[in-house]
Amino acid sequence: MGAVVGVLAAVTVGLAPAAAASDEQSKEWYLGPMQAEQMWKVSTGKGVKVAVIDTGVNANTPSLKGQVLADEVPKAVAYHATDDYAGHGTSMAELIAGTGAGGGLKGLAPGAKIVPYRVQLEGLKDGEEKEKTPEAWQALKAAADTDAKIISMSFGGMTTDEDKAAVKYAASKGKLLIAAVGNNAGDGKSGYIDYPAAYPYVIGVAAADKSATVSKFSSFGNYVDLAAPGEGFPGWCDATFRSYCDDRNGTSPATAITSAAAALIWSAHPNWTVNQVVRSLIDTAGRKWPKDDPSKYAGYGMIRPRLVLKDPNYDAGPANVDPLAKDNGGDLLAKSGSSSSPSPSASATSQAQQKGSTGEISAAGSSTQSSSDNNTLWIALGATAAVIVIGGGGLAVMRARRAK
């Protein structure tokens, strides 16, 4: 299981003065290559809700004030949803929908809204806190019954039957499920992709650095679908929220940025289904290989939402055809059609504690490892491209293997 994430950095930067705001946002190096300012003229993610299942989300950071819809968390899983015990979930939320106010991070989709879910991840103390905090599968099922279109999961370890069933349920509701593949690559040979990223109907995201190089820590194998920037920018250090840490790395931030990219697209095309949003992300991803022959090191390529947004008449294909049907091995997304709407009532889930077979669930977020790797794939960053790896652990239910 990957180590707990999000607080491993040597340099901290205080928030307060206005100068700090400029400095922090300038470290979000990917905003330039992704042409964020141009995209925001078309879409900011307005009207799209992103459920962030994580260590909780602090709704009172300068960047997240007014951005967090805590009242929309179903009561059964709402325990301390805005108390972030690690800083990880708040960092992910800011990367998605932060306004950049007061020195905070600017999200890629600053017009989107965050619905926070605090779940039992690594680092949560035993006792009453853990007993009252919902399991990840409980939060996922509850989120599936809301009007959040996107569910962002920057963690691994969902390997139980309940976990698998919750993923399937959320997919049947037409939700876009996005998860971190994990930071398990290690020596570049034995890394395995984590769950939920390896489940059918989940978009697995790997990390790349600013030189468009596959991250050394990013898990590889067979189930990564997209890559996104995942190295070298700030994030919250801990639960005190006094300062950011520089040089945060991991598949967690890459997942958050991909969720934000999807929010930009869905905001611009609110009538699209999850199939069309996914297809547009895949079709426009930066790669140097045929789309129908995804590489086990790079999948379908680096997210480039600007290519969707720049064309108001972009054709995202049929609404009821799953673009990853071959990999997913089923037709849940095809059947879901435009059903990314809430059920009459949120699911009431129990508080029973069910652990994954690999141990405690871990955040997938930060690493201090370098990004150079002999298996690196290079793509010109000018077009916002990247490199990734697709991993496959021998757990639970896998998606179909890719040939390459």
VEXDREN-2710 file (C-alpha; in Angstrom, 1 decimal):
% VEXDREN-2710
k/r/px/py/pz
1/MET/0.0/0.0/0.0
2/GLY/1.3/3.4/-0.8
3/ALA/2.4/5.7/2.0
4/VAL/0.2/8.4/3.3
5/VAL/0.6/11.5/1.3
6/GLY/0.5/15.2/1.1
7/VAL/2.8/16.4/3.8
8/LEU/6.3/15.5/2.6
9/ALA/8.1/18.6/1.6
10/ALA/11.2/20.4/2.9
11/VAL/10.1/24.0/2.1
12/THR/7.0/25.6/3.5
13/VAL/5.6/28.9/2.4
14/GLY/3.3/31.1/4.5
15/LEU/0.0/32.3/3.2
16/ALA/-0.7/35.8/4.4
17/PRO/0.7/38.7/2.3
18/ALA/-0.5/39.5/-1.2
19/ALA/2.9/38.7/-2.5
20/ALA/2.5/35.2/-1.4
21/ALA/-0.6/34.8/-3.5
22/SER/1.3/35.6/-6.6
23/ASP/4.2/33.3/-5.6
24/GLU/2.0/30.3/-4.9
25/GLN/0.0/30.5/-8.1
26/SER/3.1/31.0/-10.1
27/LYS/4.3/27.6/-8.9
28/GLU/1.3/26.0/-10.6
29/TRP/3.4/25.6/-13.6
30/TYR/0.9/23.6/-15.6
31/LEU/-1.6/26.4/-15.9
32/GLY/0.5/28.1/-18.6
33/PRO/1.1/25.1/-20.8
34/MET/-2.6/24.0/-20.5
35/GLN/-3.6/27.6/-21.5
36/ALA/-5.8/27.9/-18.5
37/GLU/-6.5/31.6/-19.0
38/GLN/-7.8/31.0/-22.5
39/MET/-9.9/28.1/-21.3
40/TRP/-11.5/30.2/-18.6
41/LYS/-12.8/32.6/-21.2
42/VAL/-15.0/29.7/-22.4
43/SER/-15.6/27.7/-19.2
44/THR/-14.7/27.9/-15.5
45/GLY/-16.5/24.8/-14.5
46/LYS/-19.6/26.7/-13.4
47/GLY/-22.6/24.6/-12.6
48/VAL/-20.6/21.4/-12.1
49/LYS/-20.3/19.8/-8.6
50/VAL/-17.3/17.6/-7.8
51/ALA/-17.5/15.1/-5.0
52/VAL/-14.1/14.9/-3.3
53/ILE/-13.7/11.7/-1.3
54/ASP/-10.7/12.2/0.8
55/THR/-9.4/13.3/4.3
56/GLY/-12.1/16.0/4.5
57/VAL/-12.1/19.5/3.0
58/ASN/-11.4/22.7/5.0
59/ALA/-14.0/25.1/3.7
60/ASN/-12.4/28.1/5.3
61/THR/-9.1/28.4/3.5
62/PRO/-9.0/31.7/1.5
63/SER/-9.1/29.8/-1.8
64/LEU/-12.1/27.7/-0.9
65/LYS/-14.4/30.2/0.8
66/GLY/-17.8/29.9/-0.9
67/GLN/-16.6/26.9/-3.0
68/VAL/-17.5/24.0/-0.7
69/LEU/-21.1/22.8/-0.4
70/ALA/-20.9/21.1/3.0
71/ASP/-24.7/21.2/3.4
72/GLU/-25.1/18.9/0.4
73/VAL/-23.2/16.0/1.9
74/PRO/-25.8/13.2/2.8
75/LYS/-26.2/13.1/6.5
76/ALA/-25.3/9.4/6.8
77/VAL/-21.8/10.2/5.7
78/ALA/-21.4/13.8/6.7
79/TYR/-19.4/13.3/9.9
80/HIS/-16.7/16.0/10.1
81/ALA/-16.7/16.4/6.3
82/THR/-15.0/19.8/6.6
83/ASP/-12.4/18.8/9.2
84/ASP/-9.4/17.8/7.2
85/TYR/-7.0/15.8/9.5
86/ALA/-4.2/15.7/7.0
87/GLY/-4.5/18.7/4.6
88/HIS/-4.7/16.2/1.7
89/GLY/-8.3/16.6/0.8
90/THR/-8.2/20.4/1.0
91/SER/-5.3/20.5/-1.4
92/MET/-7.2/18.3/-3.9
93/ALA/-10.2/20.6/-3.6
94/GLU/-8.2/23.7/-4.2
95/LEU/-6.5/22.2/-7.2
96/ILE/-10.0/21.5/-8.6
97/ALA/-12.0/24.6/-7.7
98/GLY/-9.8/27.0/-5.6
99/THR/-10.3/30.7/-6.4
100/GLY/-6.8/31.7/-5.7
101/ALA/-8.0/34.3/-3.1
102/GLY/-5.7/35.3/-0.3
103/GLY/-2.6/33.5/-1.5
104/GLY/-4.3/30.2/-2.1
105/LEU/-4.0/27.8/-5.0
106/LYS/-6.0/28.5/-8.2
107/GLY/-8.0/25.5/-9.3
108/LEU/-8.2/24.5/-12.9
109/ALA/-12.0/24.8/-12.7
110/PRO/-12.5/27.8/-10.3
111/GLY/-16.2/28.0/-11.1
112/ALA/-17.0/24.5/-10.0
113/LYS/-18.2/23.6/-6.5
114/ILE/-16.8/21.0/-4.1
115/VAL/-18.9/18.5/-2.1
116/PRO/-16.6/17.2/0.6
117/TYR/-16.5/13.6/1.9
118/ARG/-14.3/12.6/4.8
119/VAL/-13.5/8.9/4.9
120/GLN/-11.2/6.5/6.7
121/LEU/-7.9/7.0/5.1
122/GLU/-4.4/6.4/6.4
123/GLY/-3.5/8.7/9.2
124/LEU/-6.9/8.9/10.9
125/LYS/-6.5/8.1/14.6
126/ASP/-8.2/5.1/16.1
127/GLY/-11.1/5.5/18.4
128/GLU/-14.3/7.5/18.2
129/GLU/-13.1/9.6/15.2
130/LYS/-12.5/6.5/13.1
131/GLU/-15.7/4.8/14.3
132/LYS/-17.8/7.7/13.2
133/THR/-16.0/8.4/9.9
134/PRO/-17.5/6.5/7.0
135/GLU/-15.7/4.0/4.8
136/ALA/-14.8/5.0/1.3
137/TRP/-17.4/2.8/-0.2
138/GLN/-20.1/4.3/1.9
139/ALA/-19.2/7.8/0.8
140/LEU/-19.0/6.7/-2.8
141/LYS/-22.5/5.2/-2.7
142/ALA/-23.9/8.3/-1.0
143/ALA/-22.2/10.6/-3.6
144/ALA/-23.7/8.5/-6.4
145/ASP/-27.2/9.4/-5.2
146/THR/-26.5/13.2/-5.4
147/ASP/-26.3/15.6/-8.3
148/ALA/-22.5/15.7/-8.3
149/LYS/-21.4/14.8/-11.8
150/ILE/-17.8/13.9/-11.0
151/ILE/-16.4/11.9/-8.1
152/SER/-12.7/12.4/-7.5
153/MET/-10.8/9.8/-5.5
154/SER/-7.1/10.5/-4.8
155/PHE/-6.5/7.4/-2.8
156/GLY/-6.1/3.6/-3.1
157/GLY/-7.0/0.5/-1.1
158/MET/-10.6/-0.1/-2.1
159/THR/-10.5/-3.9/-2.5
160/THR/-13.4/-5.3/-0.7
161/ASP/-16.7/-6.6/-2.1
162/GLU/-18.4/-3.5/-0.8
163/ASP/-15.9/-1.3/-2.6
164/LYS/-16.4/-3.0/-5.9
165/ALA/-20.2/-2.9/-5.5
166/ALA/-20.1/0.9/-4.7
167/VAL/-18.0/1.6/-7.9
168/LYS/-20.5/-0.4/-10.0
169/TYR/-23.4/1.4/-8.4
170/ALA/-21.9/4.9/-9.0
171/ALA/-21.2/4.0/-12.6
172/SER/-24.8/2.9/-13.0
173/LYS/-25.8/6.4/-12.0
174/GLY/-23.9/8.0/-14.8
175/LYS/-21.1/9.4/-12.6
176/LEU/-17.7/10.2/-13.9
177/LEU/-15.3/8.3/-11.5
178/ILE/-11.7/9.5/-11.5
179/ALA/-9.0/7.9/-9.3
180/ALA/-5.3/7.9/-8.7
181/VAL/-3.4/4.9/-10.0
182/GLY/-1.0/5.1/-7.0
183/ASN/2.7/5.8/-6.3
184/ASN/3.8/2.2/-6.3
185/ALA/6.3/2.2/-9.2
186/GLY/9.3/2.2/-6.9
187/ASP/12.2/0.9/-9.1
188/GLY/10.1/1.3/-12.2
189/LYS/9.5/-2.4/-12.6
190/SER/7.2/-3.7/-9.9
191/GLY/4.7/-0.9/-9.4
192/TYR/1.1/-1.9/-9.4
193/ILE/-2.0/0.2/-10.1
194/ASP/-4.2/0.6/-7.1
195/TYR/-8.0/0.3/-6.6
196/PRO/-10.4/1.9/-7.3
197/ALA/-8.4/3.1/-10.3
198/ALA/-8.1/-0.4/-11.7
199/TYR/-11.8/-1.2/-11.5
200/PRO/-14.0/-1.1/-14.5
201/TYR/-15.7/2.3/-15.1
202/VAL/-13.1/4.3/-13.2
203/ILE/-10.7/6.6/-15.1
204/GLY/-7.2/5.9/-13.7
205/VAL/-4.9/8.8/-13.7
206/ALA/-1.1/8.9/-13.5
207/ALA/1.4/11.7/-13.0
208/ALA/3.8/13.6/-15.2
209/ASP/6.3/16.4/-14.5
210/LYS/6.8/19.7/-16.1
211/SER/9.1/18.2/-18.7
212/ALA/6.3/15.9/-19.8
213/THR/8.1/12.9/-18.4
214/VAL/6.4/9.9/-16.8
215/SER/6.8/10.2/-13.0
216/LYS/9.1/7.6/-11.6
217/PHE/6.7/6.8/-8.7
218/SER/3.6/6.6/-10.8
219/SER/2.2/3.1/-11.0
220/PHE/2.2/1.2/-14.2
221/GLY/0.8/-1.9/-15.9
222/ASN/-2.5/-2.0/-17.7
223/TYR/-5.2/0.3/-16.3
224/VAL/-4.2/3.9/-16.5
225/ASP/-6.4/5.8/-18.8
226/LEU/-5.1/9.4/-18.8
227/ALA/-2.2/11.4/-17.4
228/ALA/-2.0/14.8/-15.9
229/PRO/0.5/17.1/-14.2
230/GLY/1.4/15.6/-10.8
231/GLU/4.8/17.1/-9.7
232/GLY/6.3/20.2/-8.4
233/PHE/3.6/22.5/-7.1
234/PRO/2.4/23.5/-3.6
235/GLY/-0.1/21.8/-1.3
236/TRP/-1.2/22.0/2.3
237/CYS/1.4/20.5/4.7
238/ASP/-0.9/19.3/7.5
239/ALA/-4.1/19.9/9.5
240/THR/-2.9/23.3/10.9
241/PHE/-3.3/25.1/7.5
242/ARG/-0.6/27.5/8.4
243/SER/1.5/27.0/5.3
244/TYR/1.8/25.2/2.0
245/CYS/4.6/22.8/1.2
246/ASP/6.5/23.2/-2.0
247/ASP/7.3/20.4/-4.5
248/ARG/4.3/18.1/-3.8
249/ASN/4.3/15.1/-6.1
250/GLY/1.9/12.3/-6.7
251/THR/-0.9/10.8/-8.6
252/SER/-3.3/12.5/-6.2
253/PRO/-2.9/16.0/-7.6
254/ALA/-2.9/14.5/-11.1
255/THR/-6.3/13.1/-10.3
256/ALA/-7.6/16.4/-9.0
257/ILE/-6.5/18.2/-12.1
258/THR/-8.1/15.7/-14.3
259/SER/-11.4/16.0/-12.4
260/ALA/-11.1/19.8/-12.9
261/ALA/-10.5/19.3/-16.6
262/ALA/-13.7/17.2/-16.8
263/ALA/-15.6/19.9/-14.9
264/LEU/-14.5/22.5/-17.5
265/ILE/-15.8/20.3/-20.3
266/TRP/-19.1/19.3/-18.7
267/SER/-19.8/23.0/-17.8
268/ALA/-19.4/24.0/-21.4
269/HIS/-21.6/21.0/-22.5
270/PRO/-24.1/20.5/-19.7
271/ASN/-26.2/18.1/-21.7
272/TRP/-23.4/15.7/-22.4
273/THR/-23.4/12.3/-20.7
274/VAL/-20.4/10.8/-18.9
275/ASN/-19.7/8.8/-22.1
276/GLN/-19.3/12.0/-24.1
277/VAL/-17.1/13.7/-21.5
278/VAL/-14.8/10.7/-21.3
279/ARG/-14.7/10.3/-25.0
280/SER/-13.7/14.0/-25.5
281/LEU/-10.9/13.6/-22.9
282/ILE/-9.6/10.5/-24.6
283/ASP/-9.9/11.8/-28.2
284/THR/-8.0/15.0/-27.4
285/ALA/-5.3/13.6/-25.2
286/GLY/-1.7/14.2/-26.2
287/ARG/0.0/11.1/-27.5
288/LYS/2.2/9.8/-30.3
289/TRP/0.6/6.4/-30.9
290/PRO/-2.8/5.3/-32.3
291/LYS/-5.7/5.9/-30.1
292/ASP/-6.9/2.4/-30.5
293/ASP/-3.5/1.0/-29.3
294/PRO/-2.9/2.6/-25.9
295/SER/0.5/2.1/-24.4
296/LYS/0.9/0.4/-21.1
297/TYR/3.2/3.3/-20.2
298/ALA/1.1/6.1/-21.4
299/GLY/-2.5/5.0/-21.9
300/TYR/-4.4/7.4/-24.1
301/GLY/-2.2/10.4/-23.2
302/MET/-2.1/13.7/-21.4
303/ILE/-5.3/15.6/-20.8
304/ARG/-5.8/18.6/-23.1
305/PRO/-9.3/20.0/-22.3
306/ARG/-8.6/23.2/-24.3
307/LEU/-8.9/21.3/-27.5
308/VAL/-12.5/20.5/-26.6
309/LEU/-13.3/24.0/-25.3
310/LYS/-11.9/25.8/-28.3
311/ASP/-14.5/24.2/-30.6
312/PRO/-18.0/25.2/-29.7
313/ASN/-19.3/22.5/-32.1
314/TYR/-17.0/19.7/-30.8
315/ASP/-18.5/16.3/-31.7
316/ALA/-18.2/14.0/-28.6
317/GLY/-19.9/11.1/-30.3
318/PRO/-23.0/9.1/-29.2
319/ALA/-24.4/9.7/-25.7
320/ASN/-25.1/6.1/-24.9
321/VAL/-21.9/4.4/-26.1
322/ASP/-19.2/3.8/-23.6
323/PRO/-15.8/4.7/-25.2
324/LEU/-14.0/2.3/-22.9
325/ALA/-16.5/-0.5/-23.2
326/LYS/-13.7/-2.9/-24.3
327/ASP/-11.7/-2.2/-21.2
328/ASN/-14.6/-2.0/-18.9
329/GLY/-16.1/-5.3/-20.0
330/GLY/-19.7/-4.2/-19.5
331/ASP/-22.3/-1.7/-20.5
332/LEU/-23.2/0.1/-17.3
333/LEU/-22.2/3.5/-18.7
334/ALA/-24.0/2.9/-21.9
335/LYS/-27.1/2.1/-20.0
336/SER/-26.7/5.1/-17.7
337/GLY/-27.1/7.5/-20.6
338/SER/-27.9/10.9/-19.2
339/SER/-28.7/9.6/-15.7
340/SER/-26.1/11.7/-13.9
341/SER/-29.0/12.9/-11.7
342/PRO/-29.7/12.1/-8.1
343/SER/-31.9/9.4/-6.8
344/PRO/-35.0/10.6/-4.8
345/SER/-33.0/10.2/-1.6
346/ALA/-29.4/9.7/-0.6
347/SER/-28.4/6.1/0.3
348/ALA/-28.4/5.5/4.0
349/THR/-25.2/3.6/4.7
350/SER/-24.0/1.8/7.8
351/GLN/-20.9/2.6/9.8
352/ALA/-19.5/-0.9/9.8
353/GLN/-15.8/-1.0/9.4
354/GLN/-14.6/-3.0/6.4
355/LYS/-10.9/-2.9/5.6
356/GLY/-9.4/-3.6/2.2
357/SER/-7.4/-6.8/1.8
358/THR/-4.2/-4.8/1.4
359/GLY/-4.6/-3.0/4.7
360/GLU/-5.5/0.6/5.5
361/ILE/-6.7/2.7/2.7
362/SER/-4.0/5.3/1.6
363/ALA/-4.1/8.6/0.0
364/ALA/-2.1/8.6/-3.3
365/GLY/-0.8/12.0/-3.1
366/SER/2.8/13.1/-2.4
367/SER/6.2/11.7/-3.0
368/THR/9.6/13.2/-3.0
369/GLN/11.0/10.8/-5.6
370/SER/12.6/12.2/-8.8
371/SER/10.8/12.0/-12.1
372/SER/13.5/10.7/-14.4
373/ASP/13.1/7.1/-15.6
374/ASN/14.6/5.0/-18.3
375/ASN/11.1/4.0/-19.4
376/THR/10.1/7.7/-19.9
377/LEU/8.1/8.7/-22.9
378/TRP/8.5/12.3/-24.1
379/ILE/5.9/14.4/-25.8
380/ALA/6.1/18.1/-26.7
381/LEU/4.8/20.1/-23.8
382/GLY/3.9/23.0/-26.0
383/ALA/0.7/21.1/-27.0
384/THR/0.3/20.1/-23.3
385/ALA/1.2/16.5/-23.5
386/ALA/2.5/14.0/-21.0
387/VAL/3.5/10.5/-20.1
388/ILE/2.1/7.9/-17.9
389/VAL/2.0/4.3/-16.9
390/ILE/-0.7/1.9/-16.7
391/GLY/-0.6/-0.6/-13.8
392/GLY/-2.4/-3.8/-12.9
393/GLY/-2.4/-5.4/-9.5
394/GLY/-3.7/-8.9/-9.0
395/LEU/-6.7/-7.7/-7.0
396/ALA/-10.5/-8.0/-7.1
397/VAL/-12.0/-7.5/-10.6
398/MET/-9.7/-6.1/-13.3
399/ARG/-10.4/-4.4/-16.6
400/ALA/-9.4/-6.1/-19.9
401/ARG/-5.7/-6.2/-20.5
402/ARG/-4.2/-4.0/-23.2
403/ALA/-1.8/-5.6/-25.6
404/LYS/1.0/-3.0/-25.5
END
